[in-house]
Amino acid sequence: MVMGDPKVYVEAGNAAASDVIKKLNPPARYPQVNMADRAYPSMPIHPAEVGSYNGHNGADPKYQLTADEYFLLILNADSGGQYYFRENRPGGTY
């Protein structure tokens, strides 16, 4: 049984106010990709990128998100944070 209001981690249509985007702290993409320049300078870089996280070395590039992958997450939040899009909707496609 859920009591009270659930925490909203993705503000639909507002990625900048979404807790999950703030936690990920995406890098700058323009005028060029700069992984050291983050959207929220006062917040730390996500721990998955800097050290041992969930049994994996976060500093290993194969576990890090690219700037484009961060951007896709931002677009998802700005588009409403939906899980079911046409491509993965149960029952086929439109």
C-alpha positions in Angstrom: 0.0 0.0 0.0 1.4 3.4 -1.0 0.8 6.1 1.6 1.0 9.8 0.7 2.2 11.3 -2.6 4.9 9.5 -4.5 8.1 11.4 -5.2 8.3 12.9 -8.7 11.7 12.3 -10.1 11.0 13.5 -13.7 9.1 16.8 -14.1 7.2 16.2 -17.3 8.1 18.9 -19.8 10.8 20.4 -17.6 14.0 18.5 -17.6 15.9 21.4 -15.8 13.7 20.9 -12.7 13.8 17.1 -12.8 15.6 15.5 -9.9 16.9 12.7 -12.0 18.5 15.1 -14.5 20.0 17.1 -11.6 21.4 13.9 -10.1 23.0 12.9 -13.5 24.4 16.4 -13.9 24.8 16.3 -17.7 27.8 17.9 -19.5 27.8 20.8 -21.8 27.2 20.0 -25.5 27.5 23.4 -27.1 29.5 25.0 -28.6 31.4 21.8 -28.1 31.2 18.8 -25.9 32.9 19.5 -22.6 32.6 16.7 -20.0 34.2 18.9 -17.3 31.6 21.7 -17.8 28.4 20.4 -16.1 24.8 21.8 -16.1 24.8 22.1 -12.3 28.2 23.2 -11.2 27.3 23.3 -7.5 26.3 19.6 -7.6 28.8 16.7 -7.8 29.3 14.6 -10.9 27.2 11.4 -10.7 29.0 8.8 -8.6 28.7 6.2 -11.4 31.2 8.3 -13.4 34.0 8.8 -10.9 34.6 5.7 -8.8 33.5 2.3 -7.7 29.7 2.1 -8.2 27.6 -1.0 -8.0 30.7 -3.2 -8.3 32.0 -1.4 -11.4 34.8 1.1 -12.0 32.8 4.3 -13.0 35.9 5.9 -14.4 36.0 3.1 -17.0 34.6 4.8 -20.3 32.5 1.7 -21.1 30.3 2.5 -18.1 30.0 6.3 -18.8 27.2 8.0 -20.7 28.1 10.0 -23.7 27.0 13.6 -24.1 24.4 12.4 -26.7 23.0 9.8 -24.2 22.6 12.5 -21.6 20.8 14.6 -24.2 18.4 11.8 -25.0 17.5 11.6 -21.3 16.9 15.3 -21.2 14.7 15.1 -24.4 12.7 12.3 -22.8 12.0 14.4 -19.7 11.1 17.4 -21.8 8.8 15.3 -23.9 6.8 14.2 -20.8 9.0 11.5 -19.4 6.9 8.7 -21.0 8.0 5.1 -21.0 5.6 3.9 -23.7 6.3 5.5 -27.0 5.1 4.2 -30.4 8.2 2.0 -30.7 7.8 0.1 -27.5 4.1 0.4 -26.8 2.4 -3.0 -25.9 0.4 -4.4 -28.8 2.6 -3.2 -31.7 3.0 0.1 -33.4 0.6 2.7 -34.7 
